[in-house]
Amino acid sequence: MKVNMLEAKSQLSRLVKQALEGEDVIIASDGEPMVRLVPIARKGHLRGWGKLRKLAGVIRRRVHARDRRRSGPKSKGRLVRLLLDTQVASGG
């Protein structure tokens, strides 16, 4: 999202919230991009590969629990489908 300085000044709280939610927020002056709002990494919050590693662990546990219920063979295909389903459901 690209906004001008005047809009950024009047909508700063909303823009910060959007940046924290992962949206790309760029502030421009006379149509030229000047700055980008990005969240600061906080303790206890995973970024980048940490988020992916955490998601992989969640998916692995779900697949394992589902396979135990089904008592069927585990397959990588199920893991890939679950990963894609999880990504679509989370909007990522």
Number of C-alpha atoms within 10 A of each C-alpha: 11 16 17 16 17 12 13 18 12 10 12 13 11 11 22 17 12 17 18 15 11 11 14 14 19 20 21 18 12 8 11 11 13 12 12 14 15 16 13 7 9 8 6 6 8 13 11 7 9 11 12 12 13 12 15 14 12 14 17 15 12 14 19 14 12 14 15 12 9 10 9 9 7 14 10 9 9 13 17 12 11 16 18 13 12 15 12 10 9 8 7 7
